[in-house]
Amino acid sequence: MAQSDWKPDTYLDLIRAEVPRYDELQDEAVKAIPFPPERVLELGMGTGETTRRLVGAYPDAWVIGLDSSPDMVFRAREMYDGVQLARIEDPLPDGPWDLVIGVLSIHHLTTEQKQSLFRRVREHSRSLVIADVVRADVEITPIEPDYDFPETATDLASWSGGTVAWTQDDLAVVSAVY
Ligand SMILES: C[S@@+](CC[C@H](N)C(=O)[O-])C[C@H]1O[C@@H](n2cnc3c(N)ncnc32)[C@H](O)[C@@H]1O
């Protein structure tokens, strides 16, 4: 995915071109939330597309989002208070959380970093939803070898202790309850 081109103003057009099922993926991520959450941590919040849908479905949810891009954080803060400039690899903001959710962000972590993240999430959250590009027979999303590290949906489910809630082409949603 063309990270160097991502700017908040053009992000949605670009991501929809690279991930034609982007809106479907967002909808399926929210559908996979296993119970109404109150305290939510979003990883790699970007411009806040997931938060917007999540709060629409669960108006009582209180979302803290983090992102490593200052531009994205500035944009998301125009709409939401709880946005932090932070990396997913760093210690997570204090939980406990009802839900940790990440859409199209976890694939930027290496395998070891993903497994470490899942261990930390298990300790601090009652559930997890990951919606992301995965390794599959069909490859639609452009992959940058130095920046994108997709796994199979089965591996994501196995490492997180969850199940594959939805999959289509090279996209999948994994949901876990702890
Ligand atoms: C493809 S965008 C997805 C944004 C949003 N979740 C969405 O669904 O539209 C990936 C986002 O993850 C952020 N990101 C990438 N690596 C990250 C990391 N290690 N820690 C935190 N955020 C990261 C990027 O800055 C970007 O905003």
The ligand as a Gaussian input file, in Angstrom:
#p B3LYP/6-31G(d) Opt

LIG

0 1
 C       -4.160000       1.868000       5.569000
 S       -4.246000       3.015000       6.872000
 C       -5.730000       2.479000       7.712000
 C       -6.365000       3.605000       8.459000
 C       -7.737000       3.298000       9.079000
 N       -7.635000       2.270000      10.088000
 C       -8.734000       2.895000       8.019000
 O       -9.312000       1.814000       8.128000
 O       -8.952000       3.670000       7.082000
 C       -3.000000       2.474000       8.015000
 C       -2.868000       3.419000       9.202000
 O       -2.032000       2.795000      10.177000
 C       -1.066000       3.737000      10.614000
 N        0.101000       2.970000      11.038000
 C        0.949000       2.254000      10.258000
 N        1.865000       1.639000      11.015000
 C        1.577000       1.979000      12.302000
 C        2.183000       1.672000      13.554000
 N        3.246000       0.882000      13.618000
 N        1.650000       2.194000      14.684000
 C        0.560000       3.012000      14.609000
 N       -0.054000       3.351000      13.460000
 C        0.455000       2.827000      12.316000
 C       -0.821000       4.647000       9.427000
 O       -0.307000       5.892000       9.811000
 C       -2.219000       4.742000       8.822000
 O       -2.960000       5.803000       9.384000

